[in-house]
Amino acid sequence: MKKILCVLCFLVFGMVGSLEATPIDPSFGWYGKFAWSDGLGMIDSVGGDYMQFGWQISVDVDSVMSYVKVWDIYGPGDEFALYVDGSEVAWDETYEGSQGNFHGEYEDLFLSAGDHLFTFFVTAMMPGGYGGSAMAHFSGVEAASAPVPEPATLFLLGTGLLGIAGLKRRKMTT
């Protein structure tokens, strides 16, 4: 129930800017600690500032954040979900570190031009835990480039155009 309430608060208040969010510098990203103090659900502290529920970034053009990483720094058992603009984004990879701690990684996160909100939800906790802290690293962003067509795509396009030209010429001669 708490998770649902947190998601609703994040969606409703996050869209109007009422929730406190730590800025992510588009050029350099953000690196540091976040924490939670009330069991499972949305985090409630970023970089030691309580009542910070996540991060925000503003990008002028469509951009790509090359990575988002999170890792637990204390006891094994804590796990996290990544939410961007109120929707869960599945990790590209999760694994246990040398101490058995959770690591989550996402690569090449596309961000459309505009403002975006990030947060983590605690989805599992170490036995007997009610709070804790972990580390996060958001890379800076780069402008998204238009996809470059593959040579095979260009070949198919060219042969299709030649075929159309051939049909047109054939109609003109008959």
C-alpha positions as CSV (number, residue, x, y, z in Angstrom):
1,M,0.0,0.0,0.0
2,K,2.8,2.4,0.8
3,K,4.5,1.8,-2.5
4,I,1.3,2.6,-4.4
5,L,0.8,5.8,-2.3
6,C,4.4,6.8,-3.0
7,V,4.0,6.2,-6.7
8,L,0.8,8.3,-6.8
9,C,2.5,11.1,-4.8
10,F,5.5,11.0,-7.2
11,L,3.3,11.2,-10.2
12,V,0.9,13.9,-9.0
13,F,3.3,16.1,-7.1
14,G,6.4,15.4,-9.3
15,M,4.7,16.7,-12.4
16,V,4.0,20.1,-10.8
17,G,7.4,20.3,-9.1
18,S,6.2,20.1,-5.5
19,L,8.4,17.2,-4.5
20,E,12.0,18.1,-3.7
21,A,14.5,16.7,-6.2
22,T,18.2,17.1,-6.4
23,P,19.4,18.5,-9.8
24,I,21.6,16.4,-12.1
25,D,24.1,18.4,-14.0
26,P,23.6,17.5,-17.7
27,S,27.3,17.9,-18.4
28,F,28.7,16.0,-15.5
29,G,25.9,13.9,-14.0
30,W,25.6,13.2,-10.3
31,Y,27.3,10.8,-7.9
32,G,26.6,10.2,-4.2
33,K,24.6,8.6,-1.4
34,F,20.8,8.2,-1.0
35,A,18.8,6.8,1.9
36,W,15.5,5.6,3.1
37,S,14.1,5.4,6.6
38,D,10.7,3.8,6.5
39,G,11.0,0.3,5.0
40,L,10.0,-0.6,1.5
41,G,9.0,2.2,-0.9
42,M,10.3,5.5,-2.3
43,I,13.6,6.8,-1.0
44,D,13.5,9.9,1.2
45,S,17.0,11.3,1.3
46,V,19.5,12.3,-1.3
47,G,23.1,13.3,-0.4
48,G,22.1,13.7,3.2
49,D,19.2,16.1,2.5
50,Y,16.0,14.7,4.0
51,M,12.8,15.2,2.1
52,Q,14.7,14.8,-1.2
53,F,12.8,12.1,-3.1
54,G,14.9,11.8,-6.2
55,W,16.7,13.7,-8.9
56,Q,15.7,16.0,-11.7
57,I,17.4,16.8,-15.0
58,S,16.4,19.3,-17.8
59,V,17.7,18.7,-21.3
60,D,17.2,21.1,-24.2
61,V,17.3,18.5,-27.0
62,D,16.7,14.7,-27.1
63,S,19.6,13.2,-25.2
64,V,21.1,9.9,-24.0
65,M,22.3,9.3,-20.5
66,S,25.0,6.7,-21.0
67,Y,24.4,5.0,-17.6
68,V,22.5,4.9,-14.4
69,K,24.1,2.7,-11.6
70,V,23.0,1.9,-8.1
71,W,24.6,-0.3,-5.5
72,D,23.9,-1.1,-1.9
73,I,26.8,-0.1,0.5
74,Y,25.8,-2.0,3.7
75,G,24.1,-5.3,4.2
76,P,23.1,-7.7,1.5
77,G,19.4,-8.0,0.9
78,D,18.4,-4.4,-0.2
79,E,17.2,-4.1,-3.8
80,F,16.0,-1.1,-5.8
81,A,13.8,-0.3,-8.8
82,L,14.5,2.7,-11.0
83,Y,11.6,5.0,-11.9
84,V,11.9,7.7,-14.6
85,D,9.0,10.2,-14.8
86,G,6.8,8.0,-12.7
87,S,7.3,4.7,-14.7
88,E,9.5,1.8,-13.7
89,V,12.5,1.2,-16.0
90,A,13.8,-2.3,-15.9
91,W,17.5,-2.7,-15.2
92,D,19.7,-3.9,-18.1
93,E,21.7,-5.8,-15.6
94,T,21.6,-6.7,-11.9
95,Y,24.2,-8.7,-9.9
96,E,25.6,-9.2,-6.5
97,G,28.9,-7.6,-5.6
98,S,31.7,-9.3,-3.7
99,Q,29.9,-8.8,-0.4
100,G,26.5,-10.1,-1.8
101,N,25.2,-6.5,-2.2
102,F,22.8,-5.5,-5.0
103,H,24.0,-3.7,-8.1
104,G,21.7,-2.4,-10.8
105,E,22.9,-0.9,-14.1
106,Y,21.0,0.7,-17.0
107,E,22.8,1.9,-20.2
108,D,21.9,4.4,-22.8
109,L,18.7,5.9,-21.3
110,F,17.0,8.0,-23.9
111,L,15.6,11.3,-22.5
112,S,13.3,13.5,-24.7
113,A,13.8,17.3,-24.6
114,G,12.4,18.7,-21.4
115,D,12.4,17.9,-17.6
116,H,12.7,14.5,-16.2
117,L,12.4,13.0,-12.6
118,F,14.3,10.0,-11.3
119,T,13.8,8.1,-8.1
120,F,14.5,4.7,-6.6
121,F,12.1,2.5,-4.8
122,V,13.4,0.0,-2.2
123,T,11.8,-3.3,-3.3
124,A,13.6,-5.7,-0.9
125,M,15.4,-5.2,2.4
126,M,18.1,-7.0,4.3
127,P,16.6,-9.2,7.1
128,G,15.6,-7.1,10.1
129,G,16.2,-3.8,8.2
130,Y,13.9,-0.8,8.2
131,G,16.1,1.7,6.5
132,G,19.5,2.1,5.0
133,S,21.6,3.9,2.3
134,A,23.1,3.1,-1.0
135,M,25.1,4.8,-3.8
136,A,23.9,6.1,-7.1
137,H,25.8,7.4,-10.2
138,F,24.0,9.1,-13.1
139,S,26.3,10.0,-16.1
140,G,26.0,13.3,-17.9
141,V,24.0,13.4,-21.1
142,E,24.9,13.7,-24.8
143,A,22.6,14.9,-27.6
144,A,21.0,11.9,-29.2
145,S,22.1,11.5,-32.8
146,A,19.9,10.4,-35.7
147,P,20.3,6.8,-36.6
148,V,22.6,6.1,-39.6
149,P,21.1,3.8,-42.1
150,E,22.9,0.4,-42.6
151,P,24.3,-0.3,-46.1
152,A,21.8,-3.1,-46.5
153,T,18.9,-0.7,-45.9
154,L,20.4,1.7,-48.5
155,F,20.8,-1.2,-51.0
156,L,17.1,-2.2,-50.5
157,L,16.0,1.4,-50.9
158,G,18.1,1.8,-54.1
159,T,16.8,-1.4,-55.7
160,G,13.2,-0.4,-54.8
161,L,13.6,3.0,-56.5
162,L,15.2,1.4,-59.6
163,G,12.3,-1.1,-59.7
164,I,9.8,1.8,-59.6
165,A,11.7,3.7,-62.3
166,G,11.7,0.5,-64.5
167,L,8.0,0.1,-64.1
168,K,7.4,3.7,-65.1
169,R,9.6,3.4,-68.1
170,R,7.9,0.2,-69.2
171,K,4.5,1.8,-69.0
172,M,5.7,4.7,-71.1
173,T,7.0,2.4,-73.9
174,T,3.8,0.4,-74.2
